[in-house]
Amino acid sequence: MNKRWYLFYGVLLAVVLAVYANHFDNSFHFDDWHTIEDNQMIRSLDNIPRFFTDARTFSTLPTNQGYRPLLSASLAIDYWLAGGLHPFFFHLTSFLWFITQLVMMLLLFDHLTRRIAPDESWNQSNRFVVFFAVALYALHPVSAETVNYIIQRGDILSTLTPIISLVIYQRFPRLRRFGLYLVPTILGALAKPPAVMFAPLLLVYILLFELESDLDFWRARWWKSFLRAIWQSIPAFVVCIGMAVFLRRMDSPTFTPGGDSWGLYVLTQPWVWLHYMRSFFLPTELTIDTDWKVLPGFADIRTWVGIVFVVTIFVLATLSARTKTLRPTSFGLWWFVITLVPTSVVPLSEVMNDHRMYFPFVGLVIAVPNAVRHAVLQFRPRFAPIVGAIAMVFLPGYAIGTVERNRVWHSEHTLWLDATHKSPRNARVLMNFGLTLLSEGNYETAREYFYRAFEFAPDYPSLSINLGVVEAKLGNYAIAEKHHLRSIQLGSGLAQPYYFYADFLRLTGRLPESLPYLDQAIANVPHDFLPRYMKMEILIYQKDWVAFRKLIQDSLALSASDPKTLAFVAQAEKAQKQELANAEHMVSQWQSPEAYLELSFVYYKLERYEESIVMANHAVERRPNYAEAYN
């Protein structure tokens, strides 16, 4: 690569920095709250070893406690570097990984295109195709959906690491027998499982570029190539299948992908794939949360349109493998298919999600430009400069779209307001926008959005919680309590319903009633510290030092250096000293049976039992029939 292209890539880097300059101060969003904001486990580097042994440390929601230790470790490091929950540092880390991925894509694409160049004219166009592919991915608004979404750093890492593995496999063939190329994929799988799709990606790469085989599977000679490719990729399949099994076993028993009907979900995915392809060319419907539902089955025309689309992709991927100069296109199309498999065969709670396009689009950004280049050079080579110039015109449009998506992701208000326009029938979208209004003090409008959401999802525990909160804010305590009790009925295995009802009881002056609900919240999700904090506060107020010490011991066993827990310990020690000083002062001042009994009780709560007995005896000496002192 000559100096001119180094200059072009330097300019591209500057453009990417400029395009993403307005995203670094964007707030946490959506799943960030239970994996980052409310997850006390990431607030201490001491917990990093636990991330690799206990999936419950990943999230405060039991159903989301998947095994993602490397992702949690990276978030803990961010928290430590930032000195708290400052999004800038979290965004900076994700962005640096994103830039690293772009560099690895450059190396990968450069190698792919060099292997198929028949002459020098193709080598010259290769540089443009590679540059355009990397620039397209870097500036595409779909990439922004993942780069802005901090917890989806898992997508960045699980996409980056298979690319690194392929680059190592390509460029260091002598090291293959040591299996070093598998190390990045193993690490990526510890951030998010789709990294294990490296094995089939490697198989296709070997077939297309090392064995230079077409994909005419009905021919006998293809099967010989296929068996050779399988033999060469066996280490990758063994490791990736082993990692997939290991990751599933390490998930918390409470973890669930969230989907229902497997058959209808899978039947819907071809239509989703077509939507993803449309978004590659025209990304105008991007949103944090869609209101798509599974299709009803074969009776729906969209099912058949999707199936035809998927068959077309398979046919194009197979046919393009026959022509050497189209093999990067074939590889890119297979990449698109293979990397969509994990989210297409396992029913997830959302039928589709924009951040799921991040991994597959690596394939599309090389497949499409290479196909266009092939057609132009094959049929109208003199138009190549014009076509190249026209292609470059698209990049500013995508860059503007990315800047706009960054603006949408700036705050909870802007993000969920955008989602209400694009997903007006999604109860979670309506509820989350209501939550932003609630946090802004706009209680009446928040309630309107909550009840609109209730029409679509009356059995949603979080929605009942938020209806309880907003009704209490508006002074409708009886209605609020009914909503809180319903949330407990709907989400009996969660922590949140019990926590928020306990908070309601606390705010309405019913402290003793709140403690059993906090205990249940803690029992349901031990790693959620919010119920623990509330109980610590109440126990300090009640001066119940015995229960407080037990709670502190349990909490520090989970996170030994949790700063908020340690702050409550300091607050309790100060309160204990003050209570003891007051009791001792009363004894020295009055020396009454009541004063001695009060001091005895204080000693008892401090577990200083011998001194407690001595003070109780003093009380009995002064009032022999003092029943409370005998107790």
C-alpha positions as CSV (number, residue, x, y, z in Angstrom):
1,M,0.0,0.0,0.0
2,N,1.6,3.3,-1.1
3,K,1.7,6.5,0.8
4,R,-1.4,7.9,-0.9
5,W,-3.5,5.2,0.6
6,Y,-2.1,5.7,4.0
7,L,-3.2,9.3,3.6
8,F,-6.7,8.2,2.6
9,Y,-7.0,6.0,5.6
10,G,-5.7,8.8,7.8
11,V,-8.5,11.0,6.4
12,L,-11.0,8.3,7.0
13,L,-9.9,8.0,10.6
14,A,-10.3,11.7,11.1
15,V,-13.8,11.6,9.5
16,V,-14.9,8.7,11.8
17,L,-13.6,10.6,14.8
18,A,-15.6,13.7,13.6
19,V,-18.7,11.7,12.9
20,Y,-18.7,10.0,16.4
21,A,-17.5,13.1,18.3
22,N,-21.1,13.8,19.5
23,H,-21.6,10.3,21.0
24,F,-19.0,10.2,23.8
25,D,-21.3,11.9,26.3
26,N,-24.4,9.9,25.4
27,S,-26.1,8.4,28.5
28,F,-26.6,4.8,29.5
29,H,-29.6,3.1,27.9
30,F,-32.0,0.2,28.1
31,D,-30.2,-3.0,29.2
32,D,-27.3,-0.9,30.5
33,W,-29.3,-0.3,33.7
34,H,-29.3,-3.9,35.0
35,T,-25.8,-4.8,33.6
36,I,-24.0,-1.5,34.5
37,E,-25.9,1.2,36.4
38,D,-27.6,-1.1,39.0
39,N,-24.9,-3.8,38.9
40,Q,-22.8,-3.3,41.9
41,M,-20.5,-6.2,40.9
42,I,-18.7,-4.1,38.2
43,R,-17.8,-1.4,40.8
44,S,-14.8,-3.3,42.1
45,L,-11.9,-4.9,40.3
46,D,-11.8,-7.4,43.1
47,N,-14.9,-9.0,41.5
48,I,-13.3,-9.8,38.2
49,P,-12.4,-13.4,39.2
50,R,-16.0,-14.0,40.1
51,F,-17.2,-12.9,36.7
52,F,-15.5,-16.1,35.4
53,T,-17.2,-18.4,37.9
54,D,-20.7,-16.9,38.5
55,A,-23.0,-15.7,35.7
56,R,-25.2,-14.0,38.2
57,T,-22.7,-11.2,38.4
58,F,-23.5,-10.1,34.8
59,S,-27.0,-8.7,35.6
60,T,-29.4,-7.9,38.3
61,L,-32.2,-9.5,36.3
62,P,-32.3,-13.3,36.8
63,T,-33.5,-13.9,33.2
64,N,-30.6,-11.9,31.8
65,Q,-27.8,-13.6,33.8
66,G,-25.9,-15.0,30.8
67,Y,-22.2,-15.9,31.0
68,R,-20.3,-12.9,29.7
69,P,-17.2,-12.6,32.0
70,L,-14.9,-10.8,29.6
71,L,-17.6,-8.2,28.9
72,S,-18.2,-7.6,32.6
73,A,-14.5,-7.4,33.3
74,S,-14.1,-4.7,30.6
75,L,-17.0,-2.7,32.2
76,A,-15.4,-3.0,35.7
77,I,-12.2,-1.6,34.3
78,D,-14.1,1.3,32.7
79,Y,-15.8,2.0,36.1
80,W,-12.4,2.0,37.8
81,L,-10.8,4.3,35.2
82,A,-13.8,6.6,35.2
83,G,-14.1,6.7,39.0
84,G,-17.8,6.0,38.7
85,L,-20.6,5.8,36.2
86,H,-19.3,8.4,33.8
87,P,-20.5,7.3,30.3
88,F,-17.5,9.0,28.5
89,F,-15.0,6.4,29.6
90,F,-17.4,3.5,28.7
91,H,-18.0,5.0,25.3
92,L,-14.3,5.6,24.7
93,T,-13.4,2.0,25.4
94,S,-16.1,0.7,23.0
95,F,-15.0,3.2,20.3
96,L,-11.4,2.1,20.6
97,W,-12.4,-1.5,20.1
98,F,-14.5,-0.3,17.1
99,I,-11.5,1.4,15.5
100,T,-9.4,-1.8,16.2
101,Q,-12.1,-3.8,14.3
102,L,-11.9,-1.4,11.3
103,V,-8.2,-2.0,11.1
104,M,-8.6,-5.8,11.3
105,M,-11.3,-5.6,8.6
106,L,-8.9,-3.7,6.4
107,L,-6.3,-6.5,6.8
108,L,-8.9,-9.2,6.2
109,F,-10.4,-7.6,3.1
110,D,-7.0,-6.7,1.7
111,H,-6.0,-10.4,1.9
112,L,-9.3,-11.6,0.3
113,T,-9.1,-9.3,-2.6
114,R,-5.4,-9.9,-3.3
115,R,-6.0,-13.6,-3.6
116,I,-8.5,-13.2,-6.5
117,A,-6.8,-10.4,-8.5
118,P,-6.1,-11.7,-12.1
119,D,-4.0,-8.8,-13.1
120,E,-2.6,-5.4,-12.0
121,S,-5.8,-3.5,-13.0
122,W,-7.7,-5.6,-10.4
123,N,-5.0,-4.9,-7.8
124,Q,-5.6,-1.1,-8.3
125,S,-9.3,-1.5,-7.9
126,N,-8.8,-3.8,-4.9
127,R,-7.5,-0.9,-2.9
128,F,-10.6,1.2,-3.7
129,V,-12.9,-1.7,-2.9
130,V,-11.2,-2.4,0.5
131,F,-11.2,1.3,1.4
132,F,-14.8,1.7,0.4
133,A,-15.9,-1.4,2.4
134,V,-14.1,-0.3,5.5
135,A,-15.4,3.3,5.2
136,L,-18.9,2.1,4.5
137,Y,-18.9,0.0,7.7
138,A,-17.3,2.8,9.7
139,L,-19.8,5.4,8.7
140,H,-23.0,3.2,8.4
141,P,-25.7,4.2,10.8
142,V,-26.3,0.6,11.7
143,S,-22.8,0.5,13.3
144,A,-23.8,3.4,15.4
145,E,-26.7,1.4,17.0
146,T,-24.0,-0.9,18.5
147,V,-21.3,1.7,19.2
148,N,-23.7,3.8,21.1
149,Y,-25.2,0.9,23.1
150,I,-22.6,0.3,25.8
151,I,-23.6,-3.2,26.9
152,Q,-23.6,-4.2,23.2
153,R,-19.8,-3.9,23.4
154,G,-20.3,-7.6,23.5
155,D,-21.3,-7.4,19.8
156,I,-18.1,-5.4,19.0
157,L,-15.8,-7.9,20.8
158,S,-17.6,-11.0,19.4
159,T,-17.3,-9.6,15.9
160,L,-13.7,-8.3,16.3
161,T,-12.2,-11.5,17.6
162,P,-13.2,-13.9,14.8
163,I,-11.8,-11.3,12.3
164,I,-8.5,-11.3,14.2
165,S,-8.5,-15.1,14.2
166,L,-9.0,-15.1,10.4
167,V,-6.3,-12.5,9.9
168,I,-3.9,-14.6,12.0
169,Y,-4.9,-17.7,10.1
170,Q,-4.4,-15.9,6.7
171,R,-1.1,-14.2,7.4
172,F,0.8,-16.7,9.7
173,P,0.2,-20.2,8.1
174,R,3.2,-21.6,10.0
175,L,1.6,-20.9,13.3
176,R,-1.6,-22.8,12.5
177,R,-0.4,-26.1,14.0
178,F,-0.1,-24.3,17.3
179,G,-3.8,-23.2,17.3
180,L,-2.8,-19.6,18.2
181,Y,-5.4,-18.2,15.8
182,L,-8.2,-19.7,18.0
183,V,-7.2,-17.6,21.1
184,P,-9.0,-14.4,20.0
185,T,-12.2,-16.4,19.2
186,I,-12.1,-18.0,22.6
187,L,-11.8,-14.6,24.3
188,G,-14.5,-13.2,22.1
189,A,-16.9,-16.0,23.1
190,L,-16.4,-15.0,26.7
191,A,-17.8,-11.6,25.8
192,K,-20.7,-12.9,23.7
193,P,-21.4,-16.4,22.3
194,P,-21.8,-15.5,18.5
195,A,-18.0,-15.4,18.3
196,V,-18.1,-19.2,18.0
197,M,-19.4,-18.8,14.4
198,F,-15.7,-18.4,13.5
199,A,-15.6,-22.2,12.8
200,P,-18.1,-22.2,9.8
201,L,-16.6,-18.9,8.6
202,L,-13.2,-20.5,8.5
203,L,-14.6,-23.5,6.7
204,V,-16.0,-21.3,3.9
205,Y,-12.7,-19.2,3.7
206,I,-10.7,-22.4,3.3
207,L,-13.0,-23.7,0.6
208,L,-13.2,-20.4,-1.4
209,F,-9.6,-19.1,-1.1
210,E,-7.2,-21.8,-0.1
211,L,-8.7,-24.7,-2.0
212,E,-10.2,-22.4,-4.6
213,S,-13.3,-24.6,-4.8
214,D,-16.7,-23.6,-6.1
215,L,-19.7,-24.5,-4.1
216,D,-21.4,-26.9,-6.5
217,F,-22.2,-29.4,-3.8
218,W,-23.8,-31.8,-6.3
219,R,-20.5,-32.5,-8.0
220,A,-18.2,-35.3,-6.6
221,R,-15.1,-33.1,-6.8
222,W,-16.7,-30.5,-4.5
223,W,-17.1,-33.2,-1.8
224,K,-13.4,-33.9,-1.9
225,S,-12.6,-30.2,-1.4
226,F,-15.3,-30.1,1.3
227,L,-13.8,-33.0,3.2
228,R,-10.3,-31.4,3.0
229,A,-11.7,-28.1,4.3
230,I,-13.5,-29.9,7.1
231,W,-10.2,-31.7,8.0
232,Q,-8.3,-28.4,8.1
233,S,-11.0,-26.6,10.2
234,I,-11.5,-29.5,12.7
235,P,-9.6,-27.7,15.5
236,A,-11.8,-24.6,15.0
237,F,-15.0,-26.7,15.2
238,V,-13.8,-28.6,18.2
239,V,-12.9,-25.4,20.1
240,C,-16.0,-23.5,19.0
241,I,-18.5,-26.3,19.7
242,G,-16.7,-26.9,23.0
243,M,-17.0,-23.2,23.9
244,A,-20.7,-23.1,22.9
245,V,-21.4,-26.0,25.3
246,F,-19.3,-24.5,28.0
247,L,-20.9,-21.1,27.8
248,R,-24.4,-22.6,27.9
249,R,-23.5,-24.6,31.0
250,M,-22.1,-21.5,32.7
251,D,-25.2,-19.5,32.2
252,S,-27.2,-19.0,35.4
253,P,-30.1,-21.5,35.8
254,T,-32.4,-18.5,35.7
255,F,-31.2,-17.3,32.3
256,T,-33.7,-17.5,29.5
257,P,-33.4,-16.1,25.9
258,G,-37.0,-14.9,26.3
259,G,-38.7,-16.2,23.2
260,D,-41.8,-18.4,23.0
261,S,-42.8,-20.3,19.8
262,W,-39.7,-21.7,18.2
263,G,-41.4,-22.6,14.9
264,L,-43.1,-19.2,14.4
265,Y,-39.9,-17.4,15.4
266,V,-37.8,-19.3,12.9
267,L,-40.4,-18.8,10.2
268,T,-40.3,-15.0,10.8
269,Q,-36.5,-14.8,10.5
270,P,-36.3,-14.8,6.7
271,W,-38.6,-11.7,6.7
272,V,-36.3,-10.2,9.3
273,W,-33.3,-11.0,7.1
274,L,-34.9,-9.1,4.3
275,H,-35.4,-6.1,6.6
276,Y,-31.7,-6.3,7.6
277,M,-30.7,-6.3,3.9
278,R,-33.0,-3.3,3.2
279,S,-31.4,-1.5,6.2
280,F,-28.0,-2.0,4.6
281,F,-29.0,0.1,1.7
282,L,-31.6,2.3,3.3
283,P,-31.3,2.5,7.1
284,T,-34.2,4.8,7.8
285,E,-36.1,2.8,10.3
286,L,-33.5,2.2,13.0
287,T,-34.8,2.1,16.5
288,I,-33.7,0.9,20.0
289,D,-36.8,-1.4,20.3
290,T,-39.1,-2.5,17.5
291,D,-42.8,-3.5,17.7
292,W,-42.3,-6.5,15.4
293,K,-44.2,-9.7,16.3
294,V,-43.7,-13.2,15.0
295,L,-45.5,-13.9,11.7
296,P,-48.6,-16.2,12.0
297,G,-47.1,-18.8,9.7
298,F,-47.2,-19.9,6.1
299,A,-50.6,-18.2,5.6
300,D,-48.8,-14.8,5.7
301,I,-47.3,-13.6,2.4
302,R,-44.3,-12.1,4.3
303,T,-43.2,-15.6,5.3
304,W,-43.0,-16.6,1.6
305,V,-41.3,-13.4,0.6
306,G,-38.7,-13.9,3.3
307,I,-38.1,-17.5,2.2
308,V,-37.7,-16.5,-1.4
309,F,-35.2,-13.9,-0.3
310,V,-33.1,-16.4,1.8
311,V,-33.1,-18.9,-1.1
312,T,-31.9,-16.1,-3.4
313,I,-29.1,-15.3,-1.0
314,F,-28.0,-19.0,-1.0
315,V,-28.2,-19.1,-4.8
316,L,-26.1,-15.9,-5.2
317,A,-23.6,-17.1,-2.6
318,T,-23.2,-20.4,-4.5
319,L,-23.1,-19.0,-8.0
320,S,-20.7,-16.2,-7.2
321,A,-18.2,-18.8,-5.8
322,R,-17.8,-20.2,-9.4
323,T,-16.1,-17.0,-10.5
324,K,-12.7,-16.3,-8.9
325,T,-13.1,-12.5,-8.8
326,L,-16.5,-12.9,-7.2
327,R,-15.4,-15.1,-4.3
328,P,-15.1,-12.2,-1.9
329,T,-18.8,-11.6,-2.7
330,S,-19.6,-15.2,-2.1
331,F,-17.6,-15.1,1.2
332,G,-19.4,-12.0,2.3
333,L,-22.9,-13.4,1.6
334,W,-22.0,-16.6,3.5
335,W,-20.7,-14.4,6.3
336,F,-24.1,-12.6,6.4
337,V,-26.0,-15.9,6.5
338,I,-23.7,-17.7,9.0
339,T,-23.5,-14.9,11.5
340,L,-27.3,-14.4,11.5
341,V,-27.8,-18.1,12.5
342,P,-27.4,-17.7,16.3
343,T,-30.2,-15.1,16.6
344,S,-32.4,-16.9,14.0
345,V,-32.6,-20.4,15.5
346,V,-32.8,-19.5,19.2
347,P,-36.1,-17.7,20.0
348,L,-35.3,-14.4,21.6
349,S,-37.7,-12.0,23.3
350,E,-37.4,-9.6,20.4
351,V,-38.0,-10.9,16.9
352,M,-35.4,-8.5,15.5
353,N,-33.0,-5.9,16.8
354,D,-30.9,-3.4,15.0
355,H,-27.7,-4.2,16.9
356,R,-27.9,-7.8,15.5
357,M,-26.9,-6.5,12.1
358,Y,-23.4,-5.5,13.4
359,F,-21.7,-8.8,12.9
360,P,-23.5,-9.8,9.6
361,F,-22.8,-6.4,7.9
362,V,-19.0,-7.2,8.0
363,G,-19.9,-9.6,5.2
364,L,-22.2,-7.3,3.3
365,V,-19.7,-4.4,3.1
366,I,-17.3,-6.5,1.1
367,A,-19.8,-8.6,-0.8
368,V,-21.7,-5.7,-2.4
369,P,-18.8,-3.4,-3.5
370,N,-16.9,-6.4,-4.8
371,A,-19.9,-7.5,-6.9
372,V,-20.4,-4.0,-8.3
373,R,-16.6,-3.8,-9.1
374,H,-16.8,-7.2,-10.9
375,A,-19.8,-6.1,-13.0
376,V,-18.2,-2.8,-14.0
377,L,-14.8,-4.2,-14.9
378,Q,-16.4,-7.1,-16.7
379,F,-18.8,-5.2,-18.8
380,R,-18.0,-1.4,-18.7
381,P,-14.4,-1.0,-17.4
382,R,-14.2,2.6,-18.7
383,F,-17.0,3.6,-16.4
384,A,-15.1,2.4,-13.3
385,P,-14.0,5.9,-12.2
386,I,-17.5,7.2,-12.6
387,V,-19.0,4.3,-10.6
388,G,-16.4,4.8,-7.9
389,A,-17.2,8.5,-7.6
390,I,-20.9,7.7,-7.4
391,A,-20.2,5.2,-4.6
392,M,-18.2,7.7,-2.6
393,V,-21.2,10.1,-2.7
394,F,-23.2,7.6,-0.5
395,L,-20.6,7.8,2.3
396,P,-21.5,11.4,3.4
397,G,-25.1,10.4,3.5
398,Y,-24.4,7.5,5.7
399,A,-22.1,9.7,7.9
400,I,-24.9,12.3,8.3
401,G,-27.3,9.4,9.3
402,T,-24.8,8.2,11.9
403,V,-24.4,11.7,13.4
404,E,-28.2,11.9,13.6
405,R,-28.4,8.5,15.3
406,N,-25.8,9.7,17.8
407,R,-28.1,12.6,18.6
408,V,-31.0,10.3,19.1
409,W,-28.9,8.2,21.5
410,H,-27.9,11.3,23.5
411,S,-30.4,10.9,26.3
412,E,-33.2,8.6,27.5
413,H,-35.7,11.2,26.4
414,T,-34.4,11.5,22.8
415,L,-33.9,7.8,22.4
416,W,-37.4,6.7,23.6
417,L,-39.2,9.6,21.9
418,D,-37.7,8.4,18.6
419,A,-38.8,4.8,19.4
420,T,-42.4,5.9,20.1
421,H,-42.6,7.2,16.6
422,K,-41.2,4.1,15.0
423,S,-42.6,1.4,17.4
424,P,-45.9,2.9,18.6
425,R,-47.4,-0.5,19.5
426,N,-44.4,-1.6,21.7
427,A,-45.5,-1.5,25.3
428,R,-41.9,-1.4,26.5
429,V,-41.1,1.6,24.3
430,L,-44.2,3.5,25.6
431,M,-43.3,2.5,29.2
432,N,-39.7,3.6,28.9
433,F,-40.6,7.0,27.4
434,G,-43.1,7.3,30.3
435,L,-40.2,6.6,32.7
436,T,-38.2,9.5,31.2
437,L,-41.2,11.8,31.7
438,L,-41.5,10.5,35.3
439,S,-37.8,11.3,36.0
440,E,-38.4,14.8,34.6
441,G,-41.4,15.3,37.0
442,N,-44.0,15.2,34.2
443,Y,-46.2,12.8,36.1
444,E,-49.5,13.2,34.3
445,T,-48.1,12.6,30.9
446,A,-46.0,9.7,32.2
447,R,-49.1,8.1,33.5
448,E,-50.8,8.5,30.1
449,Y,-47.9,6.6,28.4
450,F,-48.0,3.9,31.1
451,Y,-51.7,3.3,30.5
452,R,-51.2,3.3,26.8
453,A,-48.5,0.6,27.3
454,F,-50.9,-1.2,29.6
455,E,-53.3,-1.7,26.6
456,F,-50.6,-3.8,24.8
457,A,-49.1,-5.6,27.8
458,P,-51.4,-5.8,30.8
459,D,-49.3,-8.6,32.4
460,Y,-45.9,-6.8,32.3
461,P,-44.5,-6.7,35.8
462,S,-42.3,-3.6,35.2
463,L,-45.3,-1.7,33.9
464,S,-47.3,-2.4,37.0
465,I,-44.4,-1.2,39.1
466,N,-44.2,2.1,37.2
467,L,-47.9,2.6,37.4
468,G,-47.6,2.2,41.2
469,V,-44.8,4.7,41.3
470,V,-46.5,7.3,39.2
471,E,-49.9,6.9,41.0
472,A,-48.1,7.4,44.3
473,K,-46.4,10.5,43.0
474,L,-49.9,11.9,42.1
475,G,-51.2,11.0,45.6
476,N,-53.3,8.1,44.6
477,Y,-51.9,5.7,47.2
478,A,-54.7,3.1,47.2
479,I,-54.4,2.7,43.4
480,A,-50.6,2.7,43.6
481,E,-50.7,-0.1,46.2
482,K,-52.9,-2.2,44.0
483,H,-50.5,-1.9,41.1
484,H,-47.5,-2.8,43.3
485,L,-49.2,-5.9,44.6
486,R,-50.1,-6.9,41.1
487,S,-46.5,-6.5,40.0
488,I,-45.5,-8.9,42.8
489,Q,-48.1,-11.4,41.5
490,L,-46.8,-11.1,38.0
491,G,-43.1,-11.1,38.8
492,S,-42.8,-13.2,42.0
493,G,-39.3,-14.5,41.0
494,L,-37.9,-11.0,40.4
495,A,-36.4,-8.5,42.9
496,Q,-37.9,-5.3,41.5
497,P,-41.6,-5.8,42.4
498,Y,-40.7,-6.4,46.0
499,Y,-38.1,-3.6,46.1
500,F,-40.5,-1.0,44.8
501,Y,-43.4,-2.1,47.0
502,A,-41.0,-1.9,50.0
503,D,-40.1,1.6,48.9
504,F,-43.8,2.5,48.6
505,L,-44.3,1.2,52.2
506,R,-41.2,3.1,53.4
507,L,-42.4,6.4,51.8
508,T,-45.9,5.9,53.3
509,G,-44.5,5.4,56.8
510,R,-44.9,1.6,57.0
511,L,-41.3,0.7,57.7
512,P,-41.8,-2.5,59.6
513,E,-44.0,-3.9,56.8
514,S,-41.3,-3.1,54.2
515,L,-38.6,-5.4,55.6
516,P,-40.1,-8.8,54.6
517,Y,-40.5,-7.5,51.0
518,L,-36.8,-6.4,51.0
519,D,-35.8,-9.8,52.3
520,Q,-37.7,-11.5,49.4
521,A,-36.1,-9.1,46.9
522,I,-32.7,-10.0,48.3
523,A,-33.5,-13.7,48.3
524,N,-34.7,-13.6,44.6
525,V,-31.6,-11.7,43.3
526,P,-28.8,-11.7,45.8
527,H,-26.5,-9.7,43.5
528,D,-29.0,-6.8,43.2
529,F,-27.7,-4.4,45.9
530,L,-30.5,-1.8,45.8
531,P,-32.8,-3.8,48.2
532,R,-29.8,-4.3,50.4
533,Y,-29.1,-0.6,50.5
534,M,-32.7,0.2,51.4
535,K,-32.7,-2.4,54.2
536,M,-29.4,-1.0,55.5
537,E,-30.9,2.5,55.7
538,I,-34.0,1.2,57.5
539,L,-32.0,-0.9,60.0
540,I,-29.7,2.1,60.8
541,Y,-32.9,4.2,61.4
542,Q,-34.3,1.4,63.6
543,K,-30.9,0.9,65.3
544,D,-31.2,-2.8,64.8
545,W,-27.5,-3.5,64.9
546,V,-27.7,-7.3,65.0
547,A,-29.7,-7.5,61.8
548,F,-27.5,-4.8,60.3
549,R,-24.3,-6.6,60.9
550,K,-25.7,-9.8,59.4
551,L,-26.8,-8.0,56.3
552,I,-23.4,-6.3,56.0
553,Q,-21.5,-9.6,56.3
554,D,-23.7,-11.1,53.6
555,S,-23.2,-8.1,51.3
556,L,-19.4,-7.8,51.8
557,A,-19.2,-11.6,51.0
558,L,-20.6,-10.7,47.6
559,S,-18.6,-7.5,47.0
560,A,-15.9,-7.0,49.7
561,S,-15.0,-3.4,48.6
562,D,-18.4,-2.1,47.6
563,P,-18.1,1.6,48.4
564,K,-21.8,2.2,49.3
565,T,-21.9,-0.8,51.6
566,L,-18.8,0.5,53.3
567,A,-20.3,4.0,53.6
568,F,-23.3,2.5,55.4
569,V,-20.9,0.7,57.7
570,A,-19.3,4.0,58.6
571,Q,-22.7,5.6,59.0
572,A,-23.8,2.8,61.3
573,E,-20.6,3.0,63.4
574,K,-21.2,6.7,63.9
575,A,-24.8,6.1,64.9
576,Q,-23.8,3.3,67.3
577,K,-21.3,5.5,69.0
578,Q,-23.8,8.2,69.4
579,E,-26.5,5.9,70.7
580,L,-24.0,4.4,73.2
581,A,-22.8,7.8,74.3
582,N,-26.4,9.0,74.9
583,A,-27.2,5.9,76.9
584,E,-24.0,6.2,79.0
585,H,-24.7,9.9,79.6
586,M,-28.3,9.0,80.8
587,V,-26.8,6.5,83.4
588,S,-24.2,9.0,84.6
589,Q,-26.8,11.7,84.8
590,W,-29.8,9.9,86.4
591,Q,-28.7,6.3,87.4
592,S,-32.4,5.3,87.2
593,P,-33.6,1.7,86.4
594,E,-34.8,3.0,83.0
595,A,-31.4,4.5,82.2
596,Y,-29.6,1.2,83.1
597,L,-32.1,-0.8,81.1
598,E,-31.6,1.4,78.1
599,L,-27.8,1.1,78.3
600,S,-28.2,-2.7,78.8
601,F,-30.3,-2.8,75.6
602,V,-27.7,-0.8,73.7
603,Y,-25.0,-3.2,74.8
604,Y,-27.2,-6.1,73.8
605,K,-27.6,-4.7,70.2
606,L,-23.9,-4.2,70.0
607,E,-23.5,-7.9,71.0
608,R,-21.6,-6.8,74.2
609,Y,-23.6,-9.3,76.2
610,E,-21.6,-9.4,79.5
611,E,-21.9,-5.6,79.9
612,S,-25.6,-5.9,79.0
613,I,-26.1,-8.3,81.9
614,V,-24.2,-6.1,84.3
615,M,-26.4,-3.1,83.4
616,A,-29.6,-5.2,83.6
617,N,-28.5,-6.3,87.1
618,H,-28.0,-2.7,88.1
619,A,-31.6,-2.0,86.9
620,V,-32.9,-4.9,89.0
621,E,-31.0,-3.7,92.1
622,R,-32.8,-0.4,91.8
623,R,-36.2,-2.0,91.0
624,P,-36.4,-5.7,92.1
625,N,-39.7,-6.3,90.3
626,Y,-38.5,-4.8,87.0
627,A,-39.8,-7.4,84.5
628,E,-38.2,-5.8,81.5
629,A,-34.7,-5.9,83.2
630,Y,-35.1,-9.7,83.9
631,N,-36.0,-10.1,80.2
